[in-house]
């Protein structure tokens, strides 16, 4: 649920579009020095992978040469009938070396090569296990304040694991966090587009985390688009959130994101609806009731963060259920500020409470 706060206080949906708001305290660090340190730490791992690939190529060549020697048509004559061994049958592990030009030495060489294959399989497994360890460490750091070292570490891993879904969606998450602490808008958008580009290379693969973080980056990128393109991006954002939910229906963060989309669509102004009408034959529709269901589901599936509670309160206000709204806002103000972003939630809850308390009289 810590990711909820990471997402919720940093992103706000406008016409189904997520907009950024900084929630992290940026730690002043030397990017260049950290990048150099990470390259040094992972350089040995990359060299091992390169060496392993070279060994595998040599092994494939050796196996190919031995297979050519074995693919010799053999005829066995028994009782007046003739049987010809086909290439497919020779490719199996069980074959006879009698009356062939394959000597005992070569036969045992083949066994030795199988042993080499086993060793290399073990090494490959060890490399994969090493990647798992690195990714586990990255996940453990994900709930802490953003560390730029994580971004560079994943950027380097992508060079040797270009099509790894597990690396790519984590890189997308790191791009989001990195963009949130960068003040320069040009650098911020470059980082966002970098994450989007990597996601789109494998976006056909069904993966809930990939779809989730791709959608979030799409939302962030909407800040740089025209109103019409923002609306298109908002629908695209919603589609990938829904696709992620189809894979992982118990993800509270996804329900929160879907709730934000529905809430903002329900809040579309007359002008925004006119713009939407020029983009779609049918204007996207959502209600505050639908948004409320999403927020309440998110709260049930995870801890009810103050941010989720705030939007539940806003839905009550939109539905003119002022008594429920006031009680909900009071609950927020009675909770302590625990993590970054809670202060803003408290401040907004206080403003709304002052405004709508009078609606009860």
KOLFIRO-982672 format. One line per 8 residues: number of its first residue (from 1); for each residue x, y, z of N, C-alpha, C. Coordinates in steps of 0.2 Angstrom, whole numbers. Layout:
REM residues N
NUM) X:Y:Z:X:Y:Z:X:Y:Z  ...
***
This chain:
REM residues 361
1) 4:-6:0:0:0:0:4:6:0  11:6:2:15:12:1:15:14:-6  15:10:-11:14:12:-18:8:17:-19  3:15:-15:-3:20:-16:-1:27:-15  2:28:-10:4:35:-8:9:38:-13  14:33:-16:18:35:-21:15:37:-27  9:34:-29:5:36:-35:0:41:-33  -3:41:-28:-9:45:-27:-8:52:-26
9) -2:54:-22:-1:61:-21:3:64:-26  6:60:-30:10:62:-36:6:63:-42  1:60:-43:-3:60:-49:-10:62:-48  -13:67:-52:-20:69:-51:-23:68:-58  -29:65:-59:-32:64:-66:-36:70:-68  -35:73:-74:-39:78:-77:-41:75:-83  -48:74:-84:-51:71:-90:-47:64:-91  -47:61:-85:-44:54:-86:-37:54:-86
17) -34:60:-85:-27:60:-86:-23:62:-80  -18:58:-78:-14:59:-72:-9:65:-73  -9:69:-68:-5:75:-68:0:74:-62  6:77:-63:11:76:-57:11:81:-52  13:79:-46:14:84:-40:19:81:-36  24:84:-35:30:81:-31:28:79:-24  30:73:-22:29:71:-15:36:69:-12  41:69:-15:47:66:-12:52:72:-11
25) 56:71:-5:61:76:-4:67:74:-7  69:79:-12:75:77:-16:81:78:-13  85:72:-13:91:72:-10:97:74:-14  100:79:-13:105:82:-17:111:77:-17  112:74:-23:118:69:-24:121:70:-30  127:67:-31:130:68:-37:129:63:-42  125:64:-47:122:59:-52:128:56:-55  133:60:-57:139:57:-61:142:52:-57
33) 144:54:-51:147:49:-46:144:43:-45  137:43:-44:133:37:-43:133:33:-49  132:36:-55:132:32:-61:138:28:-62  144:31:-60:151:28:-61:151:22:-56  149:23:-50:149:18:-45:145:12:-47  139:13:-50:134:8:-52:137:4:-58  140:8:-63:143:4:-68:149:0:-66  153:2:-61:158:-2:-58:156:-8:-55
41) 150:-8:-51:147:-13:-47:145:-19:-52  141:-16:-58:138:-21:-62:142:-23:-68  148:-20:-69:152:-22:-74:155:-29:-74  156:-32:-69:158:-39:-68:153:-44:-70  147:-42:-68:141:-46:-70:140:-46:-77  141:-40:-81:140:-40:-88:145:-44:-92  151:-44:-89:157:-47:-92:156:-55:-92  153:-57:-86:151:-64:-85:146:-66:-90
49) 141:-62:-91:136:-64:-96:139:-64:-103  143:-60:-105:147:-60:-112:151:-66:-113  155:-68:-107:159:-74:-108:154:-80:-108  149:-80:-105:144:-86:-105:141:-87:-112  140:-81:-115:137:-81:-122:142:-84:-127  148:-82:-126:154:-84:-131:155:-92:-130  154:-94:-124:155:-102:-122:150:-106:-125  144:-103:-125:138:-106:-128:138:-107:-135
57) 141:-101:-139:142:-102:-146:147:-107:-148  152:-107:-144:157:-112:-146:154:-119:-145  150:-120:-139:147:-127:-138:142:-129:-144  138:-124:-146:134:-125:-151:138:-128:-158  143:-124:-159:147:-126:-165:150:-133:-164  152:-135:-158:155:-142:-157:149:-147:-158  143:-146:-155:138:-150:-156:136:-151:-163  136:-146:-167:134:-146:-174:138:-150:-178
65) 145:-150:-176:150:-154:-180:149:-161:-178  148:-163:-172:147:-170:-170:140:-173:-173  135:-168:-173:129:-171:-176:129:-172:-184  133:-169:-187:135:-170:-194:138:-177:-195  142:-179:-191:146:-185:-191:141:-191:-190  136:-189:-185:131:-195:-184:126:-196:-189  124:-190:-193:119:-191:-198:122:-194:-204  123:-200:-203:125:-205:-209:120:-210:-210
73) 117:-211:-216:112:-216:-217:115:-223:-215  112:-227:-211:114:-233:-209:109:-238:-211  111:-244:-214:107:-249:-216:108:-255:-212  103:-258:-209:103:-264:-206:99:-269:-209  103:-275:-211:99:-280:-215:98:-286:-210  92:-288:-210:90:-294:-206:84:-298:-209  85:-304:-210:81:-309:-213:78:-306:-220  81:-304:-225:79:-302:-231:75:-295:-231
81) 75:-291:-225:71:-285:-225:77:-279:-223  76:-274:-226:80:-268:-225:77:-262:-221  80:-259:-216:78:-254:-213:83:-248:-213  81:-242:-215:85:-236:-215:83:-232:-210  89:-230:-206:88:-225:-200:87:-218:-203  82:-214:-201:81:-208:-204:85:-203:-200  86:-197:-202:89:-191:-199:86:-190:-192  79:-190:-192:76:-188:-186:77:-193:-181
89) 78:-200:-183:79:-205:-178:86:-204:-175  91:-202:-180:98:-202:-178:99:-196:-173  94:-191:-173:95:-185:-168:93:-187:-161  90:-193:-160:88:-195:-153:95:-197:-150  94:-197:-143:100:-199:-139:102:-206:-139  97:-211:-141:99:-218:-141:101:-220:-149  107:-222:-150:109:-224:-156:115:-229:-155  116:-233:-161:121:-238:-161:127:-235:-164
97) 133:-237:-161:140:-235:-164:143:-241:-168  139:-246:-168:142:-252:-172:143:-251:-179  148:-253:-182:149:-253:-189:149:-246:-192  151:-241:-188:151:-234:-191:158:-231:-190  159:-225:-192:166:-222:-191:166:-218:-185  161:-219:-181:161:-215:-174:165:-220:-169  171:-218:-167:174:-222:-162:172:-221:-155  175:-225:-151:173:-224:-144:175:-217:-141
105) 181:-215:-143:183:-208:-141:178:-203:-142  176:-203:-149:171:-198:-151:164:-199:-147  162:-205:-145:156:-206:-142:157:-203:-135  163:-204:-132:163:-201:-125:165:-194:-125  167:-191:-131:168:-184:-132:161:-181:-131  156:-185:-135:149:-182:-135:146:-182:-127  148:-187:-123:146:-187:-116:149:-181:-113  155:-180:-114:158:-174:-111:155:-168:-113
113) 153:-167:-119:150:-161:-121:143:-160:-118  140:-166:-116:134:-165:-113:135:-163:-105  141:-165:-103:142:-162:-96:144:-155:-96  147:-153:-102:148:-145:-103:142:-142:-103  137:-145:-106:130:-141:-107:127:-141:-100  128:-146:-96:125:-146:-89:128:-140:-85  135:-140:-86:139:-135:-82:136:-128:-84  135:-127:-91:133:-120:-93:126:-119:-91
121) 122:-124:-91:115:-123:-89:115:-120:-82  120:-123:-78:120:-121:-71:122:-114:-70  127:-112:-74:129:-105:-74:124:-100:-76  120:-102:-81:115:-98:-84:110:-97:-78  108:-103:-74:104:-102:-69:106:-98:-63  113:-98:-62:116:-94:-57:115:-86:-59  116:-85:-66:116:-78:-68:108:-76:-67  104:-80:-69:97:-78:-68:95:-77:-60
129) 98:-81:-56:97:-80:-49:100:-74:-46  106:-72:-49:109:-66:-48:104:-60:-49  101:-60:-55:96:-55:-57:90:-55:-52  88:-61:-50:82:-61:-46:84:-57:-39  90:-58:-37:93:-55:-31:93:-47:-32  96:-45:-37:96:-38:-39:89:-35:-39  84:-38:-42:77:-36:-43:74:-36:-36  76:-41:-32:73:-41:-25:75:-35:-21
137) 82:-33:-21:84:-28:-18:81:-21:-20  80:-21:-27:77:-15:-30:70:-14:-27  66:-19:-26:59:-19:-24:59:-17:-16  64:-19:-13:64:-18:-6:66:-10:-5  69:-7:-9:71:0:-9:65:4:-12  60:1:-15:55:5:-19:50:9:-14  50:6:-8:45:10:-3:49:15:0  55:16:-1:59:22:2:59:28:-2
145) 62:33:0:62:39:-4:67:37:-10  65:40:-16:68:39:-22:76:40:-21  79:35:-24:87:35:-24:88:34:-32  92:39:-35:93:39:-42:98:33:-44  101:30:-39:105:24:-40:101:18:-43  95:18:-41:90:13:-43:89:14:-51  88:20:-53:86:21:-60:92:19:-64  98:21:-62:104:19:-66:105:12:-66
153) 104:9:-60:105:1:-60:101:-2:-65  94:0:-65:90:-3:-70:91:-2:-77  94:4:-78:96:7:-85:101:2:-88  106:0:-83:111:-4:-85:109:-11:-86  105:-14:-82:102:-20:-83:98:-21:-89  95:-16:-92:91:-16:-98:96:-18:-104  102:-16:-103:107:-17:-109:108:-25:-110  108:-29:-105:109:-36:-105:102:-40:-104
161) 97:-36:-103:90:-40:-102:85:-35:-106  86:-34:-112:82:-29:-116:74:-31:-116  73:-38:-116:66:-40:-116:63:-43:-110  67:-42:-105:64:-44:-98:59:-40:-95  53:-43:-95:47:-39:-92:48:-37:-85  52:-41:-81:53:-39:-74:57:-33:-74  62:-33:-78:67:-27:-78:63:-21:-81  59:-22:-86:56:-16:-89:51:-12:-85
169) 47:-16:-82:41:-13:-78:44:-9:-72  50:-12:-69:53:-9:-64:57:-3:-66  59:-3:-72:62:3:-75:57:9:-76  51:7:-78:46:12:-79:44:15:-72  44:11:-67:42:13:-60:48:18:-58  54:16:-60:60:21:-58:60:27:-62  57:27:-68:57:33:-72:52:38:-69  46:35:-67:41:39:-64:44:42:-58
177) 47:39:-53:50:42:-47:55:47:-49  59:45:-54:64:50:-56:61:57:-58  56:56:-63:53:62:-66:50:66:-60  48:63:-55:44:67:-50:49:71:-46  55:70:-46:60:74:-42:64:79:-46  63:79:-52:66:83:-57:62:89:-58  65:95:-57:62:101:-58:62:103:-66  67:102:-69:68:104:-76:63:100:-81
185) 58:103:-84:53:100:-87:55:96:-93  61:99:-97:63:95:-102:66:88:-100  70:88:-95:73:82:-92:68:77:-90  63:80:-87:57:76:-84:54:73:-90  52:76:-95:49:73:-101:53:68:-104  59:69:-105:64:64:-108:64:58:-104  64:58:-97:64:52:-93:57:48:-94  52:52:-94:45:49:-95:45:45:-102
193) 47:49:-107:47:45:-114:51:39:-114  57:40:-110:61:34:-110:58:28:-107  54:29:-102:51:23:-99:45:21:-103  42:25:-107:36:23:-111:39:19:-117  45:22:-120:48:18:-126:49:11:-124  52:10:-118:54:3:-116:48:-1:-115  43:2:-112:37:-2:-111:33:-4:-118  33:0:-122:30:-1:-129:33:-6:-133
201) 40:-8:-132:43:-13:-135:40:-20:-133  37:-21:-128:35:-27:-125:27:-27:-123  24:-21:-125:17:-20:-122:12:-25:-124  14:-29:-129:9:-35:-131:9:-40:-126  14:-41:-122:14:-46:-117:10:-44:-111  6:-49:-109:1:-48:-104:4:-48:-97  5:-42:-94:8:-42:-87:5:-36:-84  2:-37:-78:-1:-32:-74:3:-26:-72
209) 9:-27:-70:14:-22:-68:16:-18:-74  17:-21:-79:19:-18:-85:13:-13:-88  7:-15:-88:2:-11:-89:1:-5:-85  1:-7:-78:0:-2:-73:5:4:-74  12:3:-74:17:8:-74:17:11:-81  15:8:-86:14:11:-93:9:16:-93  3:14:-90:-3:19:-89:-1:25:-85  3:24:-80:5:30:-76:9:35:-80
217) 14:32:-83:19:36:-87:15:40:-93  10:36:-96:6:39:-101:2:45:-98  0:45:-92:-4:50:-88:1:56:-87  7:54:-85:12:60:-84:14:64:-90  14:60:-96:16:63:-102:10:67:-104  4:66:-102:-2:70:-104:-1:78:-102  3:79:-97:5:86:-95:8:90:-101  10:87:-106:14:91:-111:10:90:-118
225) 4:88:-117:-1:88:-123:-6:93:-124  -9:93:-129:-15:98:-130:-21:94:-127  -26:98:-126:-32:96:-123:-35:90:-126  -35:90:-133:-38:84:-137:-34:78:-136  -27:79:-136:-23:73:-135:-23:71:-128  -24:75:-123:-25:73:-116:-31:69:-115  -36:70:-118:-42:66:-118:-41:59:-121  -38:59:-127:-36:53:-130:-31:49:-125
233) -26:52:-122:-22:49:-117:-25:46:-111  -30:50:-109:-34:48:-103:-38:41:-104  -41:41:-110:-44:34:-112:-39:29:-113  -34:30:-116:-28:25:-116:-26:23:-109  -25:28:-105:-23:26:-98:-28:22:-95  -35:23:-95:-40:19:-92:-40:12:-95  -39:11:-102:-39:5:-105:-34:0:-102  -28:3:-101:-22:-1:-98:-23:-3:-91
241) -26:2:-87:-28:0:-80:-33:-5:-80  -38:-5:-84:-43:-10:-85:-40:-17:-87  -35:-17:-91:-32:-23:-94:-28:-26:-88  -25:-22:-84:-21:-24:-78:-25:-27:-73  -31:-24:-72:-36:-27:-67:-38:-34:-69  -39:-35:-76:-41:-41:-78:-36:-47:-76  -30:-45:-76:-25:-50:-74:-24:-50:-67  -25:-44:-63:-24:-44:-56:-30:-40:-53
249) -35:-44:-52:-42:-41:-49:-42:-39:-42  -36:-40:-38:-36:-38:-31:-31:-33:-30  -29:-29:-35:-24:-24:-34:-27:-17:-32  -26:-15:-26:-30:-9:-23:-27:-3:-27  -21:-3:-29:-18:3:-33:-22:4:-39  -23:-1:-43:-27:-1:-49:-34:1:-48  -37:-1:-43:-44:2:-42:-44:9:-40  -39:11:-37:-38:19:-35:-37:22:-42
257) -33:20:-46:-31:24:-52:-38:24:-57  -41:18:-57:-48:18:-61:-53:23:-58  -53:23:-51:-57:28:-48:-56:35:-49  -49:37:-50:-47:44:-51:-50:45:-58  -49:41:-63:-51:42:-70:-59:43:-70  -63:39:-67:-70:40:-67:-72:46:-63  -69:48:-58:-70:54:-54:-69:60:-59  -64:60:-62:-62:66:-66:-66:67:-72
265) -68:61:-75:-73:61:-81:-79:63:-79  -82:61:-73:-88:64:-71:-88:71:-69  -82:74:-68:-81:81:-67:-80:85:-73  -80:82:-79:-79:86:-85:-83:92:-86  -80:98:-87:-84:104:-88:-87:104:-95  -91:109:-96:-95:109:-102:-90:110:-108  -85:114:-107:-80:115:-112:-76:109:-114  -74:105:-109:-70:99:-110:-75:94:-113
273) -81:94:-112:-86:89:-115:-86:91:-123  -86:97:-124:-86:99:-131:-80:97:-135  -74:98:-131:-68:95:-134:-68:88:-135  -71:84:-130:-71:77:-131:-76:75:-137  -81:79:-138:-85:77:-143:-82:78:-150  -77:82:-151:-73:82:-157:-68:76:-158  -67:73:-152:-62:68:-153:-65:61:-153  -71:60:-150:-74:53:-150:-81:54:-152
281) -83:49:-156:-90:49:-158:-95:48:-152  -92:45:-147:-96:44:-140:-92:47:-135  -94:52:-131:-90:55:-126:-89:50:-120  -83:49:-118:-82:45:-112:-86:46:-106  -89:41:-103:-94:43:-98:-92:39:-91  -93:42:-86:-92:39:-79:-96:43:-74  -98:40:-69:-102:44:-64:-98:44:-57  -100:48:-53:-97:48:-46:-98:42:-42
289) -104:39:-43:-106:33:-40:-101:27:-42  -99:27:-48:-94:22:-51:-87:23:-48  -85:30:-47:-79:32:-44:-79:30:-37  -84:31:-33:-85:29:-26:-84:22:-25  -87:18:-29:-86:10:-29:-79:8:-30  -75:12:-34:-68:10:-35:-64:12:-29  -65:18:-27:-61:20:-21:-63:16:-15  -69:14:-14:-71:9:-8:-68:3:-9
297) -68:0:-15:-64:-6:-16:-57:-6:-15  -54:-1:-17:-47:0:-16:-45:0:-8  -50:4:-4:-49:4:3:-50:-3:6  -54:-7:4:-55:-14:6:-49:-18:5  -47:-18:-1:-41:-22:-3:-35:-20:0  -34:-14:2:-28:-12:6:-29:-8:11  -24:-5:14:-25:0:20:-28:6:17  -33:9:20:-37:15:18:-32:21:19
305) -28:23:14:-24:29:15:-28:35:16  -25:40:18:-28:47:19:-30:49:12  -26:48:7:-28:50:0:-34:47:-3  -35:40:-2:-41:37:-4:-47:39:0  -46:40:7:-51:43:11:-54:50:8  -49:54:6:-51:61:4:-55:60:-3  -54:56:-7:-58:55:-13:-64:52:-12  -65:48:-7:-71:45:-5:-75:51:-2
313) -72:55:2:-76:61:4:-78:66:-2  -74:67:-7:-76:71:-13:-81:68:-16  -82:61:-17:-87:58:-20:-94:59:-16  -93:59:-10:-99:60:-6:-102:67:-7  -97:72:-7:-99:79:-9:-102:80:-15  -99:76:-21:-102:77:-27:-109:74:-28  -110:69:-23:-117:65:-23:-122:69:-18  -119:74:-15:-123:78:-11:-125:74:-4
321) -121:70:-2:-121:66:4:-117:70:9  -119:76:11:-114:80:15:-113:77:22  -118:74:25:-117:71:32:-111:66:31  -111:61:26:-106:56:26:-99:60:24  -99:65:20:-93:68:18:-90:72:24  -94:75:28:-91:78:34:-88:73:39  -92:68:40:-89:62:44:-82:60:42  -82:59:35:-76:56:32:-70:61:32
329) -72:67:32:-66:72:32:-64:73:39  -68:72:44:-66:72:51:-61:66:53  -63:61:50:-59:55:51:-52:56:48  -51:59:43:-45:61:40:-41:65:45  -44:71:47:-41:75:51:-39:72:58  -42:67:60:-41:64:66:-35:59:66  -33:58:60:-27:53:58:-20:57:58  -15:54:61:-9:57:61:-5:57:54
337) -1:62:53:3:63:47:8:58:47  9:53:43:14:48:44:19:48:38  17:49:32:21:49:26:20:55:22  25:56:17:25:62:13:18:63:9  16:68:9:9:69:5:3:70:10  4:67:16:-2:67:21:-3:75:23  2:79:23:1:86:25:-4:89:20  -3:88:14:-7:91:9:-14:88:9
345) -15:82:11:-22:79:12:-25:82:17  -22:83:23:-24:86:29:-27:93:27  -23:97:24:-24:104:22:-31:104:18  -31:100:13:-37:100:8:-43:98:12  -42:93:16:-48:90:20:-51:95:25  -46:99:28:-48:105:32:-52:110:29  -50:112:23:-53:117:18:-60:114:17  -61:108:15:-67:105:13:-72:105:19
353) -69:103:24:-73:103:30:-76:109:32  -72:115:32:-75:121:33:-80:123:29  -79:121:22:-84:123:17:-91:120:18  -91:113:19:-97:109:19:-100:108:25  -97:109:31:-100:109:37:-106:113:38  -106:118:34:-112:123:35:-118:120:31  -117:115:26:-122:112:23:-127:107:27  -125:106:33:-128:101:37:-134:105:41
361) -133:112:42:-138:116:46:-144:118:41
***
